[in-house]
Amino acid sequence: MSSPEAPAPTRPSVFGRFFWKDPNTQFLLLAAAVGVAGAFGAIGFRALSVRLTKLLFDAEDIVAGGESLPPLLRIFVPAAGAFVGGWILRLLAAGAGSHGISQMIEVVHLGRRAVRLRPSVGRAAASLAVISTGGSEGREGSIIQMGAAFASGLSRLVKVSPERARILAACGMAAGVAGAYNTPIAATLFVLEVVVGSFSMALFGPAVVSAVISTVLVRFLLGDEPVYQVAPFRLESILEFLPFAAIGLTSGIASALFVRSLKAAKNLFASLKLSLPISMAAGGAVVGLIGVVRPEVWGNGFGGTDRILRGNPSLPLLGALFVGKIVATSATIGSGGVGGVFTPALMVGATLGGMIAKLAQLGFPWIESPVGGYALLGMGGLLAGVTRAPLLAIIMIFELTQNTAVLLPMMVVSVLAVLSARALQKDSLYIENLRSAGIVWEKTPEATALSSLKVSDVMREDVKLVPRDMPLAEIVNAFLHSRSLYLYVGDEQGRLLGVVDLHDIKESLPERDISSLVIAEDLVSQIPFVTPAEPLTSVNEKLWFRDLGQLPVVDSAEERRFLGIVTRRDLLGAFDREVLRHNRLVARVRMFREGGSEMDYFELPEKHRLVQLDVPAAIEGRTVADSGLRTRYGVSVLAVKRLTKEGLERRFVPGPSDRLQHGDVLIVLGTDEAVTRLRAGTV
């Protein structure tokens, strides 16, 4: 009897091969990796915080730890912890620029700088020192930033496009929020509603993957219990919508007060001009002084909020905690703290909702007004007012409590909170921080990118002033020897007097008998001008309404010292690069000049583009001269990026004898066809 034939080896299906090679699938795998990193970042930060609190106070939470201390230690411990946090920031994150969620929003919208891991870890360590000793800041800021930093590092490692690097950074934020609060839907909405400001399908899928992966891991390792435990919330009467409306309106007012308090505290501590450790220690001492009377304000706010939701605090206590938490958070953040304000804001909202509940019990005793349930609505209302994201607030309160009954009243509260907050404060907390940093902010990423560009970014400086006494014959000759339609006329001090338009001198050309009498100053007409600090959106308006092709640039409206021009062509090139995300018209480069460096734009040759790509395997190990990059492929290598043995990135202009190594990244200039050939390694 013959033995059965062995089955033929199965080959992966065409679909399977396509699935794993599909760039979108590969990108979703990167988003999943970011979700894993966000989960472990959140778990690690939470575990270290609990461990430090246990070690320092022998207590389960920071509020109980504060209550166990005598009055003098309640002042000293937060001050000492903040001092240590200030030194950590000075050592690990000095000069690293802005931080927190505002910086992440800037990175996702503009993509002009990466989130570095070392400063992010330094800020997380500083925040850990502050929170674990009573400082009033949220841990979510550090968790979100670490998630974005890992995503940014992963983007550089696998060399994704700048657009996908921004999306991956947003995924890191979603993973951080999901890991910190166990709220995957709210984490996705946070990125869409707060960070991006619109519903983007390009971002939605990857953000969902990161948030879900992060949440699954956190729930698997830490459990699936709601973050906040509160008695079931029930809607008993339609009359309850009166106190619900009061919670919404007052939440908007309180959120504006909260944001202004943070800003005032930053200005106050900045005016003191103290070193960072001393400044933060002073802020910690303020928290300690409040903690002598009300230690519930200590920490990120979770402990104090939990007590309000579970208990039945009195109206005076709730009022004291409302004021105390705002002051404590303002002192911590304003003095230099780098944590978040998300969780502290939730506690402020809980105290506000609790106060409305107490007042409703006094004024409407026939309405059941549970402090815990109303505190939940206050949390959502303040969150909506601070972030200007009502949908985020609705879903986050639901996910934090897993109570569906809260959804309907929360819809009313969040919308009213946003409306009343906008009446008092134009922008959200995060946009206020961005505007304070000098970033022009618009409603969409594209508009923000264009508005953030200044005239100085695209200004041409190779245009000279014409002296005011230039004769007409020389003016005509200047027009004949240039393609410009304008000549800019100035005085002896270099101040702009006006412009001579080619069309305006046509009538004077036949009058040869007067040509020697007419000088440039006689032909001058006024033209709108711009200054280097003006956004390009302003240039666009001035060009449009006067139907001009270019505008002069002067140092100021008072001095009017001529600096150069900005043209419609420059504007279109910047629009193509920053909004359409093309790299075919201009390339953004860093120019090094006396006094520092600045960004500028380089106009590319026709049909060329500037790209960076991995060195193809076909030319690895060859010298630049032998690789045939110019002769065979038709590209020019401008620079090479290479990692050193220490893991640092080195950039250099290669010479003919430099040998290209595995892992090098080439910055090349070439046509589409040439770049495609080089990517494929074919001639």
Summary of the structure (lengths in Angstrom):
residues: 683
radius of gyration: 30.7
end to end distance: 58.2
largest distance: 120.5
contacts: 2455
relative contact order: 0.08
helix: 59%
strand: 12%
